[in-house]
Amino acid sequence: MKLLYWLDEWQALTQKEQNAALPISGYDLLDDVFVKYELVDLNKPLLFTFSPSGTDVQVQDLTPNFSPWGYELGIQQKVNIIAFQHLGQSNWFRSRNLIFFLEQLSELLKPFQCRLGYGQSRGGFAIGAFANLLKLEHLLLFYPVSTKNKALVPWDDRPSTELAQQFDWESGYHDRDLGNAKGYIIYDPTNRIDRLHAERYPELTHLKVVGMGHGTQSTQLDKLEFFNLVAKEFVRHQTIDIDQFNKQIHALF
């Protein structure tokens, strides 16, 4: 956990010295989660991303040049980025080692005042579950899963729910906990399970888009590019121009 050791020493510096010590970059492996980070400027937002289902990276895929889902977005937008990539197909960021890392990390990031969270599907679950812990202020979630705790979401009968029962869904960080975070949730209202999960995030601004949810294929490049454009706007401004968003949706469909 090289980042934790570095941050612990870095916190003892003055603000001027802290900024002078940046940038710092690196990566680490936390059980079944790979984390890669680049911290560049205290005056810029700190973006957290967690990978969605479907990425399914394996340990043998990891190299120093490997970029977790969302990492390149942070690099391109020239913000601070900490990106978490799950390894294996059935992985819901429930590792105790990962949670211990996040609990320590949150306390060491106090100098970063503007913290953002971005995730889709399974990654949206992680952003929602850790938002309060990480003191996130602004969120962008695409069709997030709120939890796989069957007692809380008995209507989620997807096969992924059964696979997820191998994990503990009653201990800490197993359900949405946004704290004071605000932001946006984008989902397909005609997808019953996506809609019911989305309704568990009443604090967020709901943007409903038919055809943009679970089931969007990697071959649908126009929709995927739209995801990227919205995410870039969110990272740059921490807001989304809803009128422009609606115009783009009409043009896309």
N, C-alpha and C positions, 0 to 999 in steps of 0.2 A: 504494500500500500504506500508506494513512494509519494503519491500526492499528499496524503495525510501528514507525513513527516515534513514535507516541504512547507505546507501551509502552516503547520504548527510553529515553525521557526519564522516564517514570513509575517505572521500576525504580530510579532514583537517589534516589527519595524514601524517607523513613522509612515504616514500615508504617502509622503513624497518618496521615501525609500521603497515602499511597497510597489508603487507604480514603476519605479526605476528597475526593479527586479524582474519585471515582466518584459517579454513574453516567456512563458514556460509551457512546455508540451510534454506529453508522455502517454503511457498506456499501462493497464494492469489487468490481471485476471482474478475475478472474485468468484470462486467456485465455477458456476456455469454461466457467468456473465462477464463479458469483456467490456472494459471502460477505456475510452480514449478522450483526451482533453487537450485544450489549448486555451490558456488564459493570457489575454493580450493587453487589456486596458481596464483599469478600475472604473473609468468613466463610461464604459459601454455596458450594455446588458449582458447578463450571464444566462445563456440558454441551456436548458436541460432537455435531452431527448431520450426516449426509450423506444426500442425497435418494435414494430408490429408483427403479428402472426404472418407467416408466409416467407419470412426472410431465412429462417432455419439454417443459420450458419453453424458449422462444426468446428471443433478445436483445430483440426488440421487446415482449416481455411485461414487461420489467423497468421498474419505476418506483420512486421512493423509498418508496412504500407496499407494494411487493411483499414478501411473506414467504416465504422458502425453507421447504421441508419441514422440520418440527420446530421452527421458530423460535417459533411461537406457544405451543408446549408449554412452552418455557423461560420465555417471558414470563408465562404463566399461573401457573407454579409459582414465579415470582419468584426464579429462579436466574440465574446468569451463563450466557449462551448464545452460541455461535459456530456458525452454521448454514451449510452449504455446499450449494448447489443446482447440479446439472449442467445445462448447456444443450444442447439437441439430443437426438436419440433414442439415438445410439450414443456414449456418453461414459462412460468408466470411471475418471475422476479420475486420468488418467495424464499430464496436462499438466506439463511441466517447470517452468513458472512457478508452478503450484499447489504442487508438491512443494518448490520453493525457498522459497516462502512458509511452508509448514508447518515446514520445518526451522528457519527463523528464529523463527517464532512460538513453537515449543516452548521455546526458550531464554529467551524473554521473559515466559513465564507462570509462572515459578517461585513467585511469591507465592501462587498458587492451589493449595492443597494437595489438594483433593478434585476429581478430574476424572472425568467420566462420558462414556461413548460410547453412542449409540443409533442403530441403523440397521436398515433392512429391505432384503433382496435386494441390489441393487447398492450401496446405502448401507451395508449390512452388510459387504460386501467392503471398502469404504473404512475403516470403523471398525476392522476386523480388520487391514488392511494398515498403518494408521498408528497403531495403539494403542500400540505400544512407543515410537515416535517422539514421540508426544504425551504419553507417561507417563500413560496412562489407568489408572485403578484399578478401575473398575466398568463392566461392559458389559451391554447388553441388545441382543441380535440376534434379529430375526425372519427365519427362513429365509435366512440370508446365503449369497451366493456367496463361496467362499473364494479363488478365483483363476480366470482364464480361460487360464492357461498349460496348453496341451494336454498337455504332457509330464507335468504333475502331476495333471491331472483328465481323462484320455482318455475317460472315460465321460460327460462333459458334452457331449452332442450336440445341445443346443438351438440353434436358429437364431441366438440372440444370441451364441453362442460364435464362430461364423464371422464375424459382424459385428465382434466384438471383436478379431479378429486383425490389424486395421489398427494396433493399438497395440503397444508394446513390452512383452512379458510376461517379460522376463528381467532387466531392470535393477531398481533398488531399489524396494521397496514393492510388489511385484507379487503377493505372497502373504501369507497370514495371519502376523502377528508380534505376539502379544499381550503380550510382556514379562511383567510380574507381574500383569497384569489378571485379575480374576475376574468372574464374573457368570452370565448366563443366555442360553441359546439356545433358541428356540421354533420348532418346525418340524413338518411333517406326515411321519410315518415311512413312510407309504404312498406318498409321492412319492419315487421312487427317486433322482433327482438331488438333490433337497433333502436327503434323508437322507445321501447320500454326502458332500455338502459339509459337513453338520453333523458328521459323524464326524471331520472334520479339525480340530475344535475340542474336543479331549478335556479341556481345562482348565476348560471352562464346565459349569454345571449344565444338563443336557438336559431340557427340558419338551416332551413329544411330544403333539401335538394333531392328530388326524385331521381333515383338511379345512381346516387353517389353514396355507397355504403358497402357493407360486406357483399361481395359478389362482383365488385369492380375489378376487372381483369387487368393484368399487367400489359396486355396488348392494347388497352384503351388509352393510347398515349395522350389524346386530347384531355381526358379527365385527369390523368396523372399530372400533366403539365399544369392544369388548373390548380391542383393541390399545391404544387410548388410555388405558383404565383401568389396564392393566398398566404402561404407560409412565409414567403419573403416579405410581403407587406406587413404581416404581423410582427416579424422580427425587427424590421426597420422602425415601425411606428407604434408597436404594441396595440394597435387598433386595426380594424377592418372597415373600409368605406362600404357600408351596406348597400347604398344605392348603386355604386359601381359593381359590387358583387352581384347584385340581382341582374344588372344589365349583362354581365359576362355569362351568367347562367342561361339567360334567354338566348344569347348568341351561341352558346355551346350546344344547346338542345334544339 
